[in-house]
Amino acid sequence: MKQDMNLAKKINDLKSEHRAVILAHNYQRPEVQDIADFCGDSLELSVKAKESPAEEIVFCGVHFMAETAALLSPEKTVLLPDENAGCPMADMAHVDDLAHVRNERPEAIVVCYVNSSAAVKAHSDVCCTSANAVSIVSRIPPDKPILFVPDQNLGRYVERMTGRKLDLWPGYCSVHTLFEPEHIQQARAAHPEAAVIVHPECREVLIDLADEALSTGGMCRFAAQTDKKTVIVGTETGLLHRLRKENPEKQFIPLSEQAVCPNMKLTTLERVEHALSAQQTHIRVGSDIAEPARRAIAQMLDDGPIVRNEDYRG
């Protein structure tokens, strides 16, 4: 504990020296969340960083998240504390494969989940988050075919919510796919009074058995608003620290203790301190990728109908 306090002080001093802002994804270690200026989901944090007067961004998350921050704040230094913190689901969509499919199907609108590389975003027409994927797809003209990349489970959830048929990339989150129906059945038997919430990256059978399917931000809002005193949480266990911290009068129980993303847990206080002191690892996105990727993000943030990404270079 004393070591953590000393490290936290060093990090705070370095943060001031470098005019930095520290962002922590909801799945980060508790001690990393506690020293962050902001906790949240990946896009929410990148937007906060853009709005911040800070000159440096320390993104405690995985590589694609730091890339998104670099896309939205090209004038700022973006540091990723552990260069090995990747996302297996993001890696399931390779840019060469997407470019091939896109060139074969030029009429399709490519909707890209933000859990993807900047290069994949650049080969997409519009990005989405788990929170806004339904509304994004609803903005696409009904006569347009849609390719949804890379999470097939989120895509199936969008299909059922919109009634649209999507071509689904065969990607998935290994953490959210480990949940089984038995986990919910056992949780309900042990806590019959509890609400059960799961992430839309879970399989359909889990969503059918849960009370709500929500993004991590949606889970935080649900936790604050629900009358239930016990909530079973079907997502990566890191979120429970924030839920408990913000709602100390309620009980939050993981749907499975094994729902741990090893990549999210690579970031430690020691690595945050090293990132600031050594100015490592600097995340950059080349302009040839950055411009079309920003266009795909901008379409998401606009309110109009979705059109082809004019900046795409195929």
C-alpha positions in Angstrom: 0.0 0.0 0.0 2.8 2.4 0.9 4.6 1.6 -2.3 1.4 2.3 -4.3 1.1 5.7 -2.5 4.7 6.6 -3.3 4.2 5.6 -6.9 0.9 7.5 -7.1 2.8 10.6 -5.9 5.5 10.2 -8.4 2.9 9.7 -11.2 1.1 12.8 -10.1 4.3 14.9 -10.1 5.3 13.6 -13.5 1.8 14.3 -14.8 2.1 17.9 -13.7 5.6 18.2 -15.2 4.5 16.9 -18.6 1.1 18.6 -18.6 -0.5 15.1 -19.0 -3.9 13.6 -18.5 -4.2 10.0 -17.5 -7.1 7.9 -18.9 -8.1 4.5 -17.6 -10.5 2.2 -19.3 -13.2 0.6 -17.1 -11.4 -2.8 -17.3 -8.1 -1.6 -15.9 -6.7 -2.6 -12.5 -8.3 -0.9 -9.5 -5.1 1.0 -8.5 -4.7 2.3 -12.1 -8.3 3.5 -12.2 -7.7 5.3 -8.9 -4.8 7.4 -10.2 -6.6 8.3 -13.5 -8.1 11.7 -14.2 -10.9 10.0 -16.1 -12.3 6.4 -16.2 -14.7 5.3 -19.0 -15.0 3.4 -22.3 -12.5 3.9 -25.1 -14.3 6.5 -27.2 -15.5 8.5 -24.2 -12.0 8.7 -22.9 -10.6 9.8 -26.3 -13.2 12.6 -26.5 -12.3 13.8 -22.9 -8.6 13.8 -23.9 -9.4 15.9 -26.9 -11.3 18.4 -24.8 -8.6 18.5 -22.1 -5.9 21.3 -22.2 -3.3 18.6 -21.5 -0.4 18.3 -23.9 0.1 14.6 -23.3 -2.3 11.6 -23.0 -1.4 8.5 -21.0 -3.9 5.9 -22.2 -4.2 3.0 -19.7 -5.9 0.6 -22.0 -5.0 -1.3 -25.2 -3.4 -0.3 -28.5 -6.5 0.5 -30.5 -7.7 2.9 -27.8 -4.5 4.9 -27.8 -4.7 5.0 -31.6 -8.2 6.5 -31.3 -6.9 9.1 -28.9 -4.1 9.9 -31.4 -6.7 10.3 -34.2 -8.8 12.7 -32.2 -5.8 14.7 -30.8 -3.1 14.6 -33.5 -1.4 17.6 -31.9 -0.9 15.8 -28.6 1.6 13.2 -27.4 -0.2 9.8 -26.8 1.6 7.3 -24.6 0.6 3.6 -24.1 2.2 2.3 -20.8 2.6 -1.2 -22.1 3.4 -1.7 -25.8 2.2 -5.3 -25.7 -1.4 -4.4 -24.6 -3.3 -5.4 -27.7 -6.9 -6.6 -28.3 -7.3 -10.1 -29.8 -10.8 -9.2 -31.2 -9.3 -6.2 -33.0 -6.6 -8.4 -34.4 -9.3 -10.7 -36.0 -10.0 -8.0 -38.6 -6.9 -7.5 -40.7 -6.9 -4.5 -43.0 -5.9 -6.5 -46.1 -8.8 -8.9 -45.7 -11.2 -6.0 -45.2 -9.8 -4.1 -48.2 -10.4 -7.2 -50.3 -14.0 -7.7 -49.2 -14.7 -4.0 -49.6 -13.4 -3.9 -53.1 -15.5 -7.0 -53.9 -18.6 -5.4 -52.5 -18.3 -1.7 -53.2 -22.0 -1.2 -52.6 -21.8 -2.2 -48.9 -21.6 0.2 -46.1 -18.8 -0.9 -43.7 -19.7 -0.3 -40.0 -16.6 -0.7 -37.9 -16.8 -1.2 -34.1 -14.3 1.1 -32.4 -12.6 -2.0 -31.0 -10.4 -2.1 -34.1 -7.2 -0.8 -35.5 -6.9 2.6 -37.0 -6.1 1.0 -40.4 -9.4 -1.0 -40.2 -11.2 2.2 -39.3 -9.7 3.9 -42.4 -11.2 1.1 -44.6 -14.6 1.6 -43.1 -17.4 4.1 -43.7 -18.5 4.7 -40.1 -17.5 3.7 -36.7 -19.7 2.7 -33.8 -19.6 1.8 -30.1 -21.5 -0.8 -28.2 -23.7 2.0 -26.9 -24.6 3.6 -30.3 -24.3 0.7 -32.7 -28.1 0.3 -33.0 -28.6 4.0 -33.8 -25.7 4.0 -36.3 -27.1 1.1 -38.3 -30.6 2.7 -38.1 -29.1 5.8 -39.9 -28.0 3.7 -42.9 -30.4 3.8 -45.9 -32.5 0.6 -45.9 -31.5 -0.3 -49.5 -27.8 -0.4 -48.5 -26.1 -3.8 -47.6 -24.1 -3.6 -44.4 -20.8 -5.3 -43.4 -20.3 -5.2 -39.6 -16.7 -5.5 -38.4 -15.3 -7.1 -36.3 -17.6 -8.4 -33.5 -20.2 -10.8 -34.7 -22.0 -10.9 -31.3 -22.5 -7.2 -31.2 -23.6 -7.4 -34.8 -26.2 -10.0 -34.0 -27.5 -7.8 -31.1 -27.8 -4.9 -33.6 -29.7 -7.2 -36.0 -32.3 -8.1 -33.5 -32.7 -4.5 -32.3 -33.0 -2.9 -35.8 -34.5 -5.7 -37.9 -31.7 -5.2 -40.4 -29.7 -8.1 -41.9 -26.0 -7.6 -41.5 -23.0 -9.4 -43.0 -21.0 -10.2 -39.9 -17.3 -10.5 -39.6 -16.3 -13.6 -37.6 -14.7 -11.8 -34.8 -15.5 -12.0 -31.1 -14.3 -11.0 -27.6 -12.8 -14.0 -25.9 -13.7 -12.7 -22.4 -17.4 -12.1 -23.2 -17.8 -15.4 -25.1 -16.6 -17.4 -22.0 -19.9 -16.7 -20.3 -22.3 -19.7 -20.3 -26.1 -19.9 -19.6 -25.2 -21.8 -16.5 -23.5 -18.8 -15.1 -26.7 -16.8 -15.2 -28.8 -19.7 -13.9 -26.5 -20.2 -11.0 -26.4 -16.5 -10.2 -30.2 -16.2 -10.2 -30.4 -19.2 -8.0 -28.0 -17.7 -5.5 -29.4 -14.1 -5.8 -33.0 -14.3 -6.9 -33.5 -10.6 -6.1 -30.6 -9.4 -8.2 -30.7 -7.8 -11.7 -28.5 -9.4 -14.3 -26.8 -7.2 -16.9 -24.5 -8.3 -19.7 -22.5 -6.7 -22.4 -23.8 -6.9 -26.0 -20.5 -8.5 -26.9 -22.0 -11.6 -25.2 -23.6 -14.4 -27.2 -27.4 -14.1 -27.9 -28.2 -16.9 -25.5 -26.8 -14.8 -22.7 -28.6 -11.7 -23.8 -31.8 -13.7 -23.8 -31.3 -14.7 -20.2 -30.2 -11.3 -18.9 -32.4 -8.4 -17.8 -30.4 -5.9 -19.8 -27.6 -5.8 -22.4 -25.6 -2.7 -21.9 -22.3 -1.0 -22.8 -20.0 -0.4 -19.8 -21.2 3.2 -19.7 -24.8 1.9 -19.8 -23.9 -0.4 -16.9 -22.6 2.5 -14.8 -25.8 4.4 -15.4 -28.0 1.4 -14.7 -26.1 0.8 -11.4 -26.8 4.3 -10.3 -30.5 4.3 -11.2 -31.7 0.8 -10.4 -33.7 0.1 -7.2 -32.0 -3.3 -7.1 -29.5 -3.7 -4.2 -27.7 -6.5 -5.9 -26.5 -6.6 -9.6 -24.9 -9.5 -11.4 -22.4 -8.0 -13.9 -21.6 -9.9 -17.1 -18.5 -8.2 -18.4 -14.8 -7.9 -17.6 -14.3 -7.9 -13.9 -12.4 -4.6 -13.9 -15.7 -2.7 -14.2 -16.8 -3.8 -10.7 -14.3 -1.6 -9.0 -15.9 1.5 -10.5 -19.4 0.2 -9.9 -18.6 -0.4 -6.2 -16.8 2.9 -5.8 -19.7 4.9 -7.3 -22.5 2.9 -5.6 -21.1 1.8 -2.1 -24.6 0.9 -0.9 -25.1 -1.8 -3.5 -23.6 -5.2 -4.1 -22.0 -6.0 -7.5 -21.2 -9.7 -8.3 -19.3 -10.8 -11.3 -21.1 -13.3 -13.5 -17.8 -15.1 -13.6 -14.6 -14.5 -11.7 -12.7 -15.8 -14.8 -13.9 -12.8 -17.0 -10.5 -11.2 -17.0 -8.8 -9.7 -20.0 -5.0 -10.3 -19.6 -4.2 -7.4 -22.0 -6.2 -4.9 -19.9 -4.3 -6.1 -16.8 -0.8 -5.5 -18.4 -0.9 -1.8 -17.3 0.5 -1.3 -13.8 1.3 1.7 -11.7 5.0 1.0 -12.4 4.4 1.1 -16.1 2.4 4.3 -15.9 5.3 5.9 -14.1 7.7 4.6 -16.6 5.6 5.8 -19.5 5.7 9.4 -18.2 9.4 9.4 -17.1 10.7 7.7 -20.2 8.1 9.1 -22.6 7.2 5.6 -23.8 5.4 4.1 -25.8 4.5 6.9 -28.2 1.5 6.0 -30.4 1.4 7.6 -33.8 -1.0 7.1 -36.8 0.3 8.0 -40.3 -1.6 10.6 -42.2 -2.6 8.2 -45.0 -4.5 6.2 -42.4 -5.5 9.0 -40.1 -7.6 11.0 -42.5 -10.0 8.3 -43.6 -10.1 6.9 -40.1 -11.1 10.3 -38.7 -13.8 10.5 -41.4 -15.3 7.2 -40.2 -15.3 8.5 -36.6 -16.8 11.9 -37.7 -19.7 10.1 -39.5 -20.4 8.4 -36.2 -20.5 11.6 -34.3 -22.7 13.4 -36.9 -26.5 13.1 -37.0 -27.0 12.7 -40.7 -27.5 9.6 -42.8 -24.4 7.4 -43.3 -22.7 7.6 -46.7 -19.6 6.1 -48.2 -16.3 7.3 -46.7 -15.0 9.7 -49.3 -11.5 9.7 -47.8 -11.1 6.0 -48.2 -8.2 5.0 -50.3 -8.8 1.5 -51.7 
